Amino acid sequence: CVYGADDNESWTSVSFEKKLPYSLKLEFEQELRLADQISTFKQTFSELSLSYKVIDGLSLQLPYRYSTYENKIKQRLSIGGSYKYSFKSLSLKYRAKIQRTYEKEEIPEDMIRNKCTIDYKLNKSFKPYVSSELFYYYNEDPVQLDEYRMSFGLTVDINKKNSMKIFYIFKKKDLTESDPNVTNIFGLAYSFKI
């Protein structure tokens, strides 16, 4: 384990993005996650997301995710919004999302996610970033913080239509438990615009 983490995982994904009329955008992502020191299958998911650009920098998203695990299937529906403000080479982005996860014969899991990202455009191709994200169970009284993630990475624009992201995430989950779960995540994401 690295730095006392309970586990190391890898997340790899491929995504496609298509601009539609009326300020709409359709995105599809396929991801594979490995756990147990990056040695065994954890899950794979397919996510389809429709977003609407309200004004420059502000957009609304409606993602649907279908996740397959070794012994279960989960489905997730979310609604969210994001705002991005850029000043010269520096960009600040805030995203809020409400999500409900369904699993057969289980009570749906409702969460609120808040994510802040800062990125810096070094040149036309390279953009390093840092981000933090908080996960809350909103149907509990009082509202409970369950998880947080800190990440940093590098986005590489290969050309106008293709980009790649290399990243690391430090994840701490089950914060209400006496022994929270700590995970190091190493990731690679490839994105196409069609």
KOLGU-611732 format. One record per residue: residue in three letters; residue number from 1; chain; y negated, z, x of N, C-alpha, C, CB in turn. Coordinates in nm, 2 decimals. Glycine has a CB too. Layout:
REM residues N
(pt ala,NUM,A,(Y,Z,X),(Y,Z,X),(Y,Z,X),(Y,Z,X))
...
REM end
This chain:
REM residues 194
(pt cys,1,A,(0.12,0.00,0.08),(0.00,0.00,0.00),(-0.12,0.00,0.09),(0.00,0.12,-0.10))
(pt val,2,A,(-0.23,-0.06,0.04),(-0.36,-0.07,0.11),(-0.45,0.04,0.06),(-0.42,-0.21,0.10))
(pt tyr,3,A,(-0.50,0.13,0.14),(-0.60,0.23,0.11),(-0.55,0.32,-0.01),(-0.73,0.17,0.07))
(pt gly,4,A,(-0.43,0.36,0.00),(-0.38,0.46,-0.10),(-0.36,0.40,-0.24),(-0.47,0.57,-0.11))
(pt ala,5,A,(-0.36,0.27,-0.26),(-0.35,0.21,-0.39),(-0.20,0.23,-0.44),(-0.39,0.06,-0.39))
(pt asp,6,A,(-0.18,0.23,-0.57),(-0.04,0.24,-0.62),(0.03,0.10,-0.61),(-0.05,0.28,-0.77))
(pt asp,7,A,(-0.05,-0.01,-0.61),(0.02,-0.14,-0.61),(-0.08,-0.24,-0.55),(0.06,-0.18,-0.75))
(pt asn,8,A,(-0.03,-0.35,-0.51),(-0.10,-0.47,-0.47),(-0.06,-0.59,-0.56),(-0.09,-0.51,-0.32))
(pt glu,9,A,(-0.15,-0.66,-0.62),(-0.12,-0.77,-0.71),(-0.19,-0.90,-0.66),(-0.16,-0.74,-0.85))
(pt ser,10,A,(-0.14,-1.01,-0.70),(-0.21,-1.14,-0.68),(-0.23,-1.21,-0.82),(-0.13,-1.23,-0.59))
(pt trp,11,A,(-0.35,-1.26,-0.83),(-0.39,-1.34,-0.95),(-0.42,-1.48,-0.91),(-0.50,-1.27,-1.03))
(pt thr,12,A,(-0.35,-1.58,-0.96),(-0.39,-1.72,-0.93),(-0.41,-1.79,-1.06),(-0.28,-1.79,-0.84))
(pt ser,13,A,(-0.51,-1.88,-1.07),(-0.53,-1.95,-1.19),(-0.59,-2.09,-1.17),(-0.63,-1.87,-1.28))
(pt val,14,A,(-0.57,-2.17,-1.27),(-0.63,-2.30,-1.28),(-0.70,-2.31,-1.41),(-0.52,-2.42,-1.26))
(pt ser,15,A,(-0.83,-2.36,-1.41),(-0.90,-2.37,-1.54),(-0.97,-2.51,-1.55),(-1.01,-2.26,-1.55))
(pt phe,16,A,(-0.99,-2.55,-1.67),(-1.05,-2.68,-1.71),(-1.17,-2.65,-1.80),(-0.95,-2.78,-1.77))
(pt glu,17,A,(-1.27,-2.72,-1.78),(-1.40,-2.70,-1.86),(-1.45,-2.84,-1.91),(-1.50,-2.63,-1.78))
(pt lys,18,A,(-1.48,-2.84,-2.04),(-1.53,-2.97,-2.10),(-1.66,-2.94,-2.18),(-1.43,-3.04,-2.18))
(pt lys,19,A,(-1.77,-3.00,-2.15),(-1.89,-2.99,-2.23),(-1.87,-3.07,-2.36),(-2.02,-3.03,-2.15))
(pt leu,20,A,(-1.92,-3.01,-2.47),(-1.91,-3.08,-2.60),(-2.05,-3.09,-2.66),(-1.82,-3.00,-2.70))
(pt pro,21,A,(-2.06,-3.17,-2.76),(-2.19,-3.19,-2.83),(-2.24,-3.05,-2.88),(-2.19,-3.29,-2.94))
(pt tyr,22,A,(-2.37,-3.05,-2.92),(-2.43,-2.93,-2.98),(-2.43,-2.80,-2.89),(-2.37,-2.90,-3.11))
(pt ser,23,A,(-2.44,-2.82,-2.76),(-2.45,-2.71,-2.67),(-2.32,-2.62,-2.67),(-2.56,-2.61,-2.70))
(pt leu,24,A,(-2.21,-2.69,-2.70),(-2.08,-2.62,-2.70),(-2.00,-2.65,-2.57),(-1.99,-2.66,-2.82))
(pt lys,25,A,(-1.91,-2.56,-2.53),(-1.83,-2.59,-2.41),(-1.69,-2.53,-2.44),(-1.89,-2.52,-2.29))
(pt leu,26,A,(-1.59,-2.61,-2.41),(-1.45,-2.57,-2.43),(-1.39,-2.54,-2.29),(-1.37,-2.67,-2.51))
(pt glu,27,A,(-1.32,-2.43,-2.27),(-1.25,-2.40,-2.15),(-1.11,-2.36,-2.17),(-1.33,-2.28,-2.08))
(pt phe,28,A,(-1.02,-2.40,-2.08),(-0.88,-2.36,-2.09),(-0.84,-2.30,-1.95),(-0.79,-2.48,-2.13))
(pt glu,29,A,(-0.77,-2.19,-1.95),(-0.73,-2.13,-1.82),(-0.58,-2.09,-1.83),(-0.82,-2.00,-1.79))
(pt gln,30,A,(-0.51,-2.12,-1.72),(-0.37,-2.07,-1.71),(-0.36,-1.99,-1.58),(-0.27,-2.20,-1.70))
(pt glu,31,A,(-0.31,-1.86,-1.60),(-0.31,-1.77,-1.49),(-0.17,-1.71,-1.47),(-0.41,-1.66,-1.51))
(pt leu,32,A,(-0.13,-1.68,-1.35),(-0.01,-1.61,-1.31),(-0.04,-1.49,-1.23),(0.09,-1.71,-1.23))
(pt arg,33,A,(0.02,-1.37,-1.27),(-0.01,-1.25,-1.20),(0.12,-1.19,-1.15),(-0.08,-1.15,-1.30))
(pt leu,34,A,(0.12,-1.16,-1.02),(0.24,-1.09,-0.96),(0.20,-0.95,-0.92),(0.28,-1.17,-0.83))
(pt ala,35,A,(0.30,-0.86,-0.93),(0.28,-0.72,-0.90),(0.38,-0.67,-0.81),(0.28,-0.63,-1.04))
(pt asp,36,A,(0.40,-0.53,-0.80),(0.50,-0.47,-0.71),(0.48,-0.52,-0.56),(0.64,-0.49,-0.76))
(pt gln,37,A,(0.36,-0.50,-0.51),(0.33,-0.55,-0.37),(0.35,-0.71,-0.37),(0.42,-0.49,-0.27))
(pt ile,38,A,(0.30,-0.77,-0.47),(0.30,-0.92,-0.49),(0.44,-0.98,-0.47),(0.21,-0.98,-0.38))
(pt ser,39,A,(0.54,-0.91,-0.53),(0.68,-0.95,-0.51),(0.75,-0.99,-0.64),(0.76,-0.85,-0.44))
(pt thr,40,A,(0.69,-0.94,-0.76),(0.76,-0.97,-0.89),(0.66,-1.02,-0.99),(0.83,-0.84,-0.94))
(pt phe,41,A,(0.71,-1.09,-1.09),(0.63,-1.14,-1.20),(0.58,-1.03,-1.28),(0.72,-1.24,-1.29))
(pt lys,42,A,(0.45,-1.03,-1.31),(0.39,-0.93,-1.40),(0.36,-1.00,-1.54),(0.26,-0.88,-1.34))
(pt gln,43,A,(0.28,-1.11,-1.53),(0.25,-1.18,-1.66),(0.19,-1.32,-1.63),(0.15,-1.10,-1.74))
(pt thr,44,A,(0.20,-1.40,-1.73),(0.12,-1.53,-1.73),(0.05,-1.54,-1.86),(0.22,-1.65,-1.70))
(pt phe,45,A,(-0.07,-1.60,-1.85),(-0.14,-1.61,-1.98),(-0.21,-1.75,-1.99),(-0.24,-1.50,-2.00))
(pt ser,46,A,(-0.23,-1.79,-2.11),(-0.31,-1.91,-2.14),(-0.42,-1.87,-2.22),(-0.22,-2.02,-2.22))
(pt glu,47,A,(-0.54,-1.91,-2.19),(-0.66,-1.87,-2.26),(-0.75,-1.99,-2.29),(-0.75,-1.77,-2.18))
(pt leu,48,A,(-0.79,-2.00,-2.42),(-0.87,-2.10,-2.47),(-1.00,-2.04,-2.52),(-0.80,-2.18,-2.59))
(pt ser,49,A,(-1.12,-2.09,-2.47),(-1.24,-2.03,-2.50),(-1.35,-2.13,-2.54),(-1.29,-1.95,-2.38))
(pt leu,50,A,(-1.42,-2.10,-2.65),(-1.52,-2.19,-2.70),(-1.65,-2.11,-2.68),(-1.51,-2.23,-2.85))
(pt ser,51,A,(-1.75,-2.17,-2.61),(-1.88,-2.10,-2.59),(-1.99,-2.19,-2.64),(-1.90,-2.07,-2.44))
(pt tyr,52,A,(-2.10,-2.12,-2.68),(-2.22,-2.19,-2.73),(-2.34,-2.14,-2.65),(-2.24,-2.16,-2.88))
(pt lys,53,A,(-2.42,-2.24,-2.60),(-2.54,-2.20,-2.52),(-2.65,-2.19,-2.62),(-2.57,-2.32,-2.42))
(pt val,54,A,(-2.70,-2.07,-2.64),(-2.81,-2.04,-2.73),(-2.94,-2.09,-2.68),(-2.82,-1.88,-2.76))
(pt ile,55,A,(-2.98,-2.04,-2.55),(-3.09,-2.09,-2.48),(-3.05,-2.09,-2.33),(-3.22,-2.00,-2.50))
(pt asp,56,A,(-3.13,-2.14,-2.24),(-3.10,-2.14,-2.10),(-3.07,-1.99,-2.06),(-3.22,-2.19,-2.01))
(pt gly,57,A,(-2.95,-1.97,-2.00),(-2.91,-1.84,-1.95),(-2.83,-1.76,-2.05),(-3.03,-1.77,-1.91))
(pt leu,58,A,(-2.85,-1.78,-2.18),(-2.78,-1.70,-2.28),(-2.68,-1.78,-2.35),(-2.89,-1.65,-2.38))
(pt ser,59,A,(-2.55,-1.73,-2.36),(-2.45,-1.80,-2.43),(-2.36,-1.70,-2.50),(-2.37,-1.88,-2.33))
(pt leu,60,A,(-2.29,-1.74,-2.60),(-2.19,-1.67,-2.68),(-2.05,-1.73,-2.66),(-2.23,-1.67,-2.83))
(pt gln,61,A,(-1.95,-1.64,-2.65),(-1.81,-1.69,-2.62),(-1.72,-1.63,-2.72),(-1.77,-1.65,-2.48))
(pt leu,62,A,(-1.61,-1.71,-2.75),(-1.51,-1.68,-2.84),(-1.37,-1.71,-2.77),(-1.52,-1.74,-2.98))
(pt pro,63,A,(-1.31,-1.62,-2.69),(-1.19,-1.66,-2.62),(-1.07,-1.60,-2.70),(-1.19,-1.60,-2.48))
(pt tyr,64,A,(-0.96,-1.68,-2.69),(-0.82,-1.64,-2.74),(-0.72,-1.65,-2.63),(-0.78,-1.73,-2.86))
(pt arg,65,A,(-0.65,-1.54,-2.61),(-0.55,-1.53,-2.50),(-0.41,-1.50,-2.55),(-0.59,-1.43,-2.39))
(pt tyr,66,A,(-0.31,-1.58,-2.49),(-0.17,-1.56,-2.53),(-0.10,-1.52,-2.39),(-0.11,-1.69,-2.59))
(pt ser,67,A,(-0.05,-1.40,-2.38),(0.00,-1.35,-2.26),(0.15,-1.32,-2.27),(-0.07,-1.22,-2.22))
(pt thr,68,A,(0.23,-1.37,-2.18),(0.37,-1.35,-2.17),(0.41,-1.25,-2.06),(0.45,-1.48,-2.16))
(pt tyr,69,A,(0.48,-1.15,-2.09),(0.53,-1.05,-1.99),(0.68,-1.07,-1.99),(0.49,-0.90,-2.02))
(pt glu,70,A,(0.75,-0.99,-1.90),(0.89,-1.00,-1.89),(0.96,-0.96,-2.02),(0.94,-0.91,-1.78))
(pt asn,71,A,(0.91,-0.86,-2.09),(0.98,-0.81,-2.21),(0.88,-0.80,-2.34),(1.04,-0.68,-2.18))
(pt lys,72,A,(0.77,-0.86,-2.33),(0.68,-0.86,-2.45),(0.58,-0.97,-2.44),(0.61,-0.72,-2.45))
(pt ile,73,A,(0.52,-0.99,-2.56),(0.41,-1.09,-2.57),(0.29,-1.02,-2.63),(0.46,-1.21,-2.66))
(pt lys,74,A,(0.17,-1.05,-2.58),(0.05,-1.00,-2.63),(-0.05,-1.11,-2.66),(-0.02,-0.90,-2.53))
(pt gln,75,A,(-0.13,-1.09,-2.77),(-0.23,-1.19,-2.80),(-0.36,-1.12,-2.81),(-0.20,-1.26,-2.94))
(pt arg,76,A,(-0.47,-1.18,-2.77),(-0.60,-1.11,-2.76),(-0.71,-1.21,-2.81),(-0.63,-1.07,-2.61))
(pt leu,77,A,(-0.79,-1.15,-2.90),(-0.91,-1.22,-2.95),(-1.03,-1.15,-2.91),(-0.90,-1.24,-3.11))
(pt ser,78,A,(-1.13,-1.22,-2.86),(-1.25,-1.15,-2.82),(-1.37,-1.22,-2.87),(-1.26,-1.14,-2.66))
(pt ile,79,A,(-1.49,-1.15,-2.87),(-1.62,-1.21,-2.90),(-1.71,-1.15,-2.79),(-1.67,-1.19,-3.05))
(pt gly,80,A,(-1.79,-1.24,-2.73),(-1.88,-1.18,-2.63),(-2.00,-1.27,-2.61),(-1.81,-1.18,-2.50))
(pt gly,81,A,(-2.09,-1.21,-2.53),(-2.21,-1.28,-2.49),(-2.25,-1.26,-2.35),(-2.33,-1.24,-2.58))
(pt ser,82,A,(-2.32,-1.35,-2.29),(-2.36,-1.33,-2.15),(-2.50,-1.38,-2.13),(-2.26,-1.40,-2.05))
(pt tyr,83,A,(-2.57,-1.32,-2.03),(-2.71,-1.36,-2.00),(-2.72,-1.37,-1.85),(-2.82,-1.26,-2.06))
(pt lys,84,A,(-2.77,-1.48,-1.80),(-2.78,-1.50,-1.65),(-2.93,-1.53,-1.62),(-2.69,-1.62,-1.60))
(pt tyr,85,A,(-2.98,-1.46,-1.52),(-3.12,-1.48,-1.48),(-3.11,-1.51,-1.33),(-3.20,-1.35,-1.50))
(pt ser,86,A,(-3.17,-1.62,-1.29),(-3.18,-1.67,-1.15),(-3.32,-1.66,-1.10),(-3.12,-1.81,-1.14))
(pt phe,87,A,(-3.33,-1.62,-0.97),(-3.45,-1.61,-0.90),(-3.43,-1.67,-0.76),(-3.51,-1.47,-0.90))
(pt lys,88,A,(-3.48,-1.79,-0.74),(-3.45,-1.86,-0.62),(-3.30,-1.87,-0.60),(-3.52,-1.80,-0.50))
(pt ser,89,A,(-3.25,-1.82,-0.49),(-3.10,-1.83,-0.46),(-3.02,-1.72,-0.51),(-3.08,-1.83,-0.31))
(pt leu,90,A,(-3.09,-1.62,-0.58),(-3.02,-1.50,-0.63),(-3.00,-1.51,-0.78),(-3.09,-1.37,-0.59))
(pt ser,91,A,(-2.88,-1.48,-0.83),(-2.85,-1.48,-0.97),(-2.80,-1.34,-1.02),(-2.76,-1.59,-1.01))
(pt leu,92,A,(-2.84,-1.30,-1.13),(-2.79,-1.17,-1.20),(-2.73,-1.21,-1.33),(-2.90,-1.06,-1.21))
(pt lys,93,A,(-2.61,-1.17,-1.36),(-2.54,-1.20,-1.48),(-2.49,-1.08,-1.55),(-2.43,-1.31,-1.46))
(pt tyr,94,A,(-2.51,-1.06,-1.68),(-2.45,-0.95,-1.75),(-2.37,-1.01,-1.87),(-2.56,-0.86,-1.81))
(pt arg,95,A,(-2.24,-0.96,-1.88),(-2.16,-1.00,-1.99),(-2.10,-0.88,-2.07),(-2.04,-1.09,-1.93))
(pt ala,96,A,(-2.11,-0.89,-2.20),(-2.05,-0.79,-2.29),(-1.95,-0.86,-2.37),(-2.16,-0.72,-2.37))
(pt lys,97,A,(-1.83,-0.79,-2.40),(-1.73,-0.84,-2.47),(-1.66,-0.74,-2.55),(-1.62,-0.92,-2.38))
(pt ile,98,A,(-1.63,-0.77,-2.68),(-1.54,-0.68,-2.76),(-1.41,-0.75,-2.78),(-1.61,-0.65,-2.90))
(pt gln,99,A,(-1.30,-0.68,-2.75),(-1.17,-0.75,-2.76),(-1.07,-0.67,-2.84),(-1.12,-0.78,-2.62))
(pt arg,100,A,(-0.98,-0.74,-2.91),(-0.87,-0.67,-2.98),(-0.74,-0.74,-2.93),(-0.88,-0.68,-3.14))
(pt thr,101,A,(-0.65,-0.65,-2.88),(-0.52,-0.70,-2.83),(-0.41,-0.66,-2.93),(-0.49,-0.64,-2.69))
(pt tyr,102,A,(-0.33,-0.77,-2.96),(-0.22,-0.75,-3.06),(-0.08,-0.76,-2.98),(-0.22,-0.85,-3.17))
(pt glu,103,A,(0.01,-0.66,-3.02),(0.14,-0.67,-2.97),(0.23,-0.63,-3.08),(0.16,-0.57,-2.84))
(pt lys,104,A,(0.35,-0.70,-3.10),(0.44,-0.68,-3.21),(0.48,-0.53,-3.22),(0.56,-0.76,-3.19))
(pt glu,105,A,(0.46,-0.48,-3.35),(0.50,-0.34,-3.38),(0.42,-0.24,-3.31),(0.65,-0.32,-3.35))
(pt glu,106,A,(0.30,-0.27,-3.26),(0.21,-0.18,-3.19),(0.08,-0.18,-3.27),(0.19,-0.21,-3.04))
(pt ile,107,A,(0.00,-0.07,-3.26),(-0.13,-0.06,-3.31),(-0.22,-0.15,-3.23),(-0.18,0.09,-3.32))
(pt pro,108,A,(-0.31,-0.23,-3.28),(-0.40,-0.32,-3.20),(-0.48,-0.23,-3.11),(-0.49,-0.40,-3.29))
(pt glu,109,A,(-0.51,-0.28,-2.99),(-0.59,-0.21,-2.89),(-0.73,-0.27,-2.89),(-0.52,-0.21,-2.75))
(pt asp,110,A,(-0.83,-0.19,-2.92),(-0.97,-0.23,-2.92),(-1.05,-0.18,-2.80),(-1.04,-0.19,-3.05))
(pt met,111,A,(-1.12,-0.28,-2.73),(-1.19,-0.24,-2.61),(-1.33,-0.31,-2.61),(-1.11,-0.27,-2.49))
(pt ile,112,A,(-1.42,-0.24,-2.54),(-1.55,-0.30,-2.51),(-1.55,-0.32,-2.36),(-1.67,-0.21,-2.56))
(pt arg,113,A,(-1.59,-0.43,-2.31),(-1.60,-0.46,-2.17),(-1.75,-0.50,-2.13),(-1.51,-0.57,-2.12))
(pt asn,114,A,(-1.80,-0.43,-2.03),(-1.93,-0.47,-1.97),(-1.92,-0.51,-1.83),(-2.03,-0.35,-1.99))
(pt lys,115,A,(-1.97,-0.62,-1.79),(-1.96,-0.67,-1.65),(-2.10,-0.72,-1.60),(-1.86,-0.78,-1.65))
(pt cys,116,A,(-2.13,-0.67,-1.48),(-2.25,-0.72,-1.41),(-2.21,-0.79,-1.28),(-2.35,-0.60,-1.38))
(pt thr,117,A,(-2.27,-0.90,-1.26),(-2.24,-0.98,-1.14),(-2.37,-1.02,-1.07),(-2.16,-1.11,-1.17))
(pt ile,118,A,(-2.37,-1.01,-0.94),(-2.48,-1.06,-0.85),(-2.42,-1.16,-0.76),(-2.55,-0.94,-0.77))
(pt asp,119,A,(-2.48,-1.28,-0.76),(-2.44,-1.38,-0.66),(-2.55,-1.44,-0.58),(-2.35,-1.49,-0.73))
(pt tyr,120,A,(-2.52,-1.49,-0.47),(-2.63,-1.55,-0.38),(-2.59,-1.68,-0.33),(-2.66,-1.45,-0.26))
(pt lys,121,A,(-2.67,-1.79,-0.35),(-2.63,-1.92,-0.31),(-2.68,-1.94,-0.17),(-2.70,-2.03,-0.40))
(pt leu,122,A,(-2.58,-1.94,-0.08),(-2.60,-1.96,0.07),(-2.65,-2.10,0.09),(-2.48,-1.93,0.15))
(pt asn,123,A,(-2.58,-2.20,0.03),(-2.62,-2.34,0.05),(-2.56,-2.41,-0.07),(-2.57,-2.40,0.18))
(pt lys,124,A,(-2.55,-2.55,-0.07),(-2.49,-2.62,-0.18),(-2.35,-2.59,-0.22),(-2.51,-2.77,-0.15))
(pt ser,125,A,(-2.27,-2.54,-0.12),(-2.13,-2.52,-0.14),(-2.08,-2.38,-0.15),(-2.06,-2.58,-0.03))
(pt phe,126,A,(-2.15,-2.28,-0.09),(-2.10,-2.14,-0.08),(-2.18,-2.04,-0.15),(-2.08,-2.11,0.07))
(pt lys,127,A,(-2.12,-1.96,-0.24),(-2.19,-1.86,-0.31),(-2.11,-1.73,-0.32),(-2.21,-1.91,-0.46))
(pt pro,128,A,(-2.14,-1.63,-0.23),(-2.07,-1.50,-0.23),(-2.12,-1.42,-0.35),(-2.09,-1.42,-0.10))
(pt tyr,129,A,(-2.04,-1.33,-0.40),(-2.08,-1.25,-0.52),(-2.01,-1.11,-0.51),(-2.04,-1.32,-0.65))
(pt val,130,A,(-2.07,-1.02,-0.59),(-2.02,-0.89,-0.61),(-2.03,-0.86,-0.76),(-2.09,-0.77,-0.52))
(pt ser,131,A,(-1.93,-0.78,-0.82),(-1.94,-0.75,-0.96),(-1.88,-0.62,-0.99),(-1.88,-0.86,-1.04))
(pt ser,132,A,(-1.91,-0.56,-1.10),(-1.85,-0.44,-1.15),(-1.83,-0.45,-1.30),(-1.93,-0.31,-1.12))
(pt glu,133,A,(-1.72,-0.39,-1.35),(-1.68,-0.40,-1.49),(-1.63,-0.27,-1.54),(-1.58,-0.52,-1.51))
(pt leu,134,A,(-1.67,-0.23,-1.66),(-1.63,-0.11,-1.72),(-1.55,-0.15,-1.85),(-1.74,-0.01,-1.75))
(pt phe,135,A,(-1.44,-0.07,-1.88),(-1.36,-0.10,-2.00),(-1.36,0.03,-2.08),(-1.22,-0.14,-1.97))
(pt tyr,136,A,(-1.40,0.02,-2.21),(-1.41,0.14,-2.30),(-1.32,0.12,-2.42),(-1.55,0.17,-2.35))
(pt tyr,137,A,(-1.24,0.22,-2.46),(-1.18,0.22,-2.59),(-1.29,0.26,-2.69),(-1.05,0.32,-2.60))
(pt tyr,138,A,(-1.33,0.18,-2.78),(-1.44,0.21,-2.87),(-1.39,0.27,-3.01),(-1.52,0.08,-2.90))
(pt asn,139,A,(-1.26,0.27,-3.03),(-1.21,0.33,-3.16),(-1.17,0.48,-3.14),(-1.10,0.25,-3.22))
(pt glu,140,A,(-1.21,0.54,-3.03),(-1.18,0.68,-3.01),(-1.31,0.76,-3.02),(-1.11,0.70,-2.87))
(pt asp,141,A,(-1.31,0.88,-3.05),(-1.42,0.97,-3.07),(-1.41,1.09,-2.98),(-1.45,1.01,-3.22))
(pt pro,142,A,(-1.49,1.10,-2.87),(-1.59,1.01,-2.83),(-1.53,0.89,-2.76),(-1.69,1.08,-2.73))
(pt val,143,A,(-1.62,0.78,-2.74),(-1.57,0.66,-2.68),(-1.53,0.70,-2.54),(-1.69,0.56,-2.67))
(pt gln,144,A,(-1.41,0.64,-2.50),(-1.35,0.68,-2.37),(-1.35,0.56,-2.27),(-1.20,0.71,-2.39))
(pt leu,145,A,(-1.40,0.59,-2.15),(-1.40,0.50,-2.04),(-1.25,0.50,-1.99),(-1.50,0.53,-1.92))
(pt asp,146,A,(-1.19,0.38,-1.99),(-1.04,0.37,-1.95),(-1.02,0.31,-1.82),(-0.97,0.29,-2.06))
(pt glu,147,A,(-1.11,0.22,-1.78),(-1.09,0.14,-1.65),(-1.22,0.09,-1.60),(-0.99,0.02,-1.68))
(pt tyr,148,A,(-1.22,0.08,-1.46),(-1.33,0.01,-1.40),(-1.28,-0.08,-1.29),(-1.43,0.11,-1.34))
(pt arg,149,A,(-1.35,-0.19,-1.26),(-1.31,-0.28,-1.16),(-1.44,-0.31,-1.07),(-1.26,-0.42,-1.22))
(pt met,150,A,(-1.42,-0.31,-0.94),(-1.52,-0.35,-0.85),(-1.47,-0.48,-0.77),(-1.56,-0.24,-0.75))
(pt ser,151,A,(-1.54,-0.58,-0.76),(-1.49,-0.70,-0.70),(-1.60,-0.77,-0.61),(-1.44,-0.80,-0.80))
(pt phe,152,A,(-1.55,-0.84,-0.51),(-1.63,-0.93,-0.44),(-1.55,-1.06,-0.41),(-1.69,-0.86,-0.31))
(pt gly,153,A,(-1.63,-1.17,-0.39),(-1.56,-1.29,-0.36),(-1.65,-1.40,-0.31),(-1.48,-1.34,-0.48))
(pt leu,154,A,(-1.60,-1.52,-0.30),(-1.67,-1.63,-0.26),(-1.64,-1.75,-0.35),(-1.65,-1.67,-0.11))
(pt thr,155,A,(-1.74,-1.82,-0.41),(-1.72,-1.94,-0.49),(-1.75,-2.05,-0.39),(-1.80,-1.94,-0.62))
(pt val,156,A,(-1.66,-2.15,-0.39),(-1.68,-2.27,-0.30),(-1.68,-2.39,-0.39),(-1.57,-2.28,-0.19))
(pt asp,157,A,(-1.80,-2.46,-0.40),(-1.81,-2.58,-0.47),(-1.76,-2.70,-0.39),(-1.96,-2.61,-0.52))
(pt ile,158,A,(-1.65,-2.75,-0.42),(-1.59,-2.86,-0.34),(-1.66,-2.99,-0.37),(-1.44,-2.88,-0.38))
(pt asn,159,A,(-1.69,-3.02,-0.49),(-1.78,-3.13,-0.53),(-1.84,-3.09,-0.67),(-1.71,-3.27,-0.53))
(pt lys,160,A,(-1.90,-3.19,-0.73),(-1.97,-3.16,-0.86),(-1.88,-3.11,-0.97),(-2.05,-3.28,-0.91))
(pt lys,161,A,(-1.75,-3.15,-0.96),(-1.65,-3.13,-1.07),(-1.55,-3.03,-1.03),(-1.59,-3.25,-1.11))
(pt asn,162,A,(-1.53,-2.99,-0.91),(-1.43,-2.90,-0.86),(-1.48,-2.78,-0.78),(-1.32,-2.98,-0.78))
(pt ser,163,A,(-1.43,-2.66,-0.81),(-1.47,-2.54,-0.74),(-1.35,-2.45,-0.72),(-1.59,-2.47,-0.81))
(pt met,164,A,(-1.36,-2.36,-0.63),(-1.26,-2.27,-0.60),(-1.32,-2.13,-0.57),(-1.17,-2.31,-0.47))
(pt lys,165,A,(-1.25,-2.03,-0.62),(-1.30,-1.89,-0.60),(-1.19,-1.81,-0.53),(-1.34,-1.83,-0.74))
(pt ile,166,A,(-1.23,-1.74,-0.42),(-1.14,-1.65,-0.35),(-1.20,-1.51,-0.37),(-1.13,-1.68,-0.20))
(pt phe,167,A,(-1.11,-1.41,-0.42),(-1.17,-1.28,-0.45),(-1.08,-1.16,-0.43),(-1.21,-1.28,-0.60))
(pt tyr,168,A,(-1.14,-1.05,-0.43),(-1.07,-0.92,-0.42),(-1.12,-0.83,-0.53),(-1.08,-0.85,-0.27))
(pt ile,169,A,(-1.03,-0.76,-0.60),(-1.07,-0.66,-0.70),(-1.01,-0.53,-0.67),(-1.03,-0.71,-0.85))
(pt phe,170,A,(-1.09,-0.42,-0.68),(-1.03,-0.29,-0.68),(-1.03,-0.24,-0.82),(-1.12,-0.19,-0.58))
(pt lys,171,A,(-0.92,-0.20,-0.88),(-0.90,-0.17,-1.02),(-0.85,-0.02,-1.03),(-0.81,-0.27,-1.09))
(pt lys,172,A,(-0.92,0.06,-1.11),(-0.87,0.19,-1.14),(-0.86,0.20,-1.29),(-0.97,0.30,-1.08))
(pt lys,173,A,(-0.74,0.23,-1.34),(-0.70,0.22,-1.48),(-0.65,0.36,-1.53),(-0.61,0.11,-1.52))
(pt asp,174,A,(-0.65,0.38,-1.66),(-0.60,0.51,-1.72),(-0.68,0.62,-1.67),(-0.45,0.53,-1.69))
(pt leu,175,A,(-0.81,0.61,-1.68),(-0.90,0.72,-1.62),(-0.90,0.85,-1.70),(-1.04,0.67,-1.62))
(pt thr,176,A,(-0.85,0.84,-1.82),(-0.83,0.97,-1.90),(-0.71,1.05,-1.86),(-0.83,0.94,-2.05))
(pt glu,177,A,(-0.62,0.98,-1.78),(-0.50,1.05,-1.74),(-0.52,1.13,-1.61),(-0.38,0.95,-1.71))
(pt ser,178,A,(-0.43,1.23,-1.58),(-0.45,1.31,-1.47),(-0.43,1.23,-1.34),(-0.36,1.43,-1.47))
(pt asp,179,A,(-0.35,1.12,-1.34),(-0.32,1.04,-1.22),(-0.35,0.90,-1.25),(-0.17,1.07,-1.18))
(pt pro,180,A,(-0.48,0.85,-1.24),(-0.51,0.71,-1.28),(-0.44,0.62,-1.19),(-0.66,0.69,-1.26))
(pt asn,181,A,(-0.42,0.50,-1.24),(-0.35,0.39,-1.16),(-0.45,0.31,-1.08),(-0.27,0.30,-1.26))
(pt val,182,A,(-0.42,0.30,-0.95),(-0.51,0.23,-0.86),(-0.44,0.10,-0.81),(-0.56,0.32,-0.74))
(pt thr,183,A,(-0.51,-0.01,-0.82),(-0.45,-0.14,-0.78),(-0.55,-0.22,-0.70),(-0.41,-0.22,-0.90))
(pt asn,184,A,(-0.50,-0.29,-0.59),(-0.57,-0.39,-0.51),(-0.53,-0.52,-0.57),(-0.54,-0.38,-0.36))
(pt ile,185,A,(-0.62,-0.61,-0.59),(-0.59,-0.74,-0.65),(-0.65,-0.85,-0.56),(-0.64,-0.76,-0.79))
(pt phe,186,A,(-0.57,-0.94,-0.51),(-0.61,-1.05,-0.43),(-0.60,-1.18,-0.51),(-0.53,-1.06,-0.29))
(pt gly,187,A,(-0.70,-1.26,-0.52),(-0.70,-1.37,-0.61),(-0.75,-1.51,-0.56),(-0.76,-1.34,-0.73))
(pt leu,188,A,(-0.70,-1.61,-0.63),(-0.75,-1.75,-0.60),(-0.76,-1.82,-0.73),(-0.65,-1.82,-0.50))
(pt ala,189,A,(-0.87,-1.88,-0.76),(-0.89,-1.95,-0.89),(-0.95,-2.09,-0.86),(-0.99,-1.87,-0.98))
(pt tyr,190,A,(-0.89,-2.19,-0.93),(-0.94,-2.33,-0.91),(-0.99,-2.38,-1.04),(-0.82,-2.42,-0.86))
(pt ser,191,A,(-1.11,-2.44,-1.04),(-1.17,-2.49,-1.17),(-1.21,-2.63,-1.16),(-1.30,-2.40,-1.19))
(pt phe,192,A,(-1.18,-2.70,-1.27),(-1.21,-2.85,-1.29),(-1.31,-2.86,-1.40),(-1.08,-2.93,-1.31))
(pt lys,193,A,(-1.41,-2.95,-1.39),(-1.49,-2.99,-1.50),(-1.44,-3.14,-1.54),(-1.64,-2.99,-1.46))
(pt ile,194,A,(-1.41,-3.15,-1.66),(-1.37,-3.29,-1.71),(-1.46,-3.35,-1.81),(-1.22,-3.28,-1.77))
REM end
